[in-house]
């Protein structure tokens, strides 16, 4: 289990990228008493058999680290969502992609704190390689969207110190605007 | 306030860039790679990431890039940070608290001195052959 809700976003997006996705879409909405998180990708997808194992906390996939046991982190998310009496759904198709839907019940005492949204968005953008990541944030009637390709086109690069700092500041300001 | 646009982002970046004067000593880029797998995040890799960025801004060095990777297989010593800097073999530091992350910038990258208590792996590939 992670301490903050945004850590699950990072975890699931990393799964998507490791599944050779060129496009990851993250929808993160806070409305009334619900925090909804939808993550979909166009990666390699999973067969029904692998999908069934993916949410089993006792299954492992030896491909990444042959001598150790690692899973997808999905059982953690499922447990966290279900602890708040929320909804968890995952669907996947081989060769098409995977999508995960989590709806947390925000007023439940077991709901995890949101965590550092701006810092998470920044880390979502800084994985190596080429990929498009869209982050759509909604809070009540306010919203903003961030696209990795658009930022790359505007700045030319993401990973140098000046760009990283500027992106963090930019997202922080966008995030604060949704609070007003 | 009007809604922020991407050109505001560019302005921000250019301001940041101007504030950073390249040091004479480091003509080449250093790279910092932070392990952000489940294990890394749980152990506080994001704090290390933030501390790195803050210290880079404070020291005004423009020649450092920061990227992240998944689990490096050293979960017991997370957060782990790999540092590649010209003139020093690639080093992996473990148990990188925000203080150690700052030391990586000020000692390793600027002063070219290793942080001995936190070295975990990889100092040797090009030394021992």
Interface residues (C-beta under 8 A of the other chain):
Chain A: X2 X3 X7 X10 X11 X14 X18 X64 X65 X68 X70 X73 X76 X116 X119 X120 X123 X126 X127 X128 X144 X150 X151 X154 X155 X159 X160 X161 X162 X163 X164 X165 X166 X167 X168 X169 X170 X173 X174 X177
Chain B: X1 X3 X4 X6 X7 X8 X9 X10 X12 X13 X15 X16 X17 X20 X36 X37 X38 X41 X42 X46 X49 X50 X53 X56 X57 X61 X62 X64 X65 X66 X67 X68 X69 X70 X71 X73
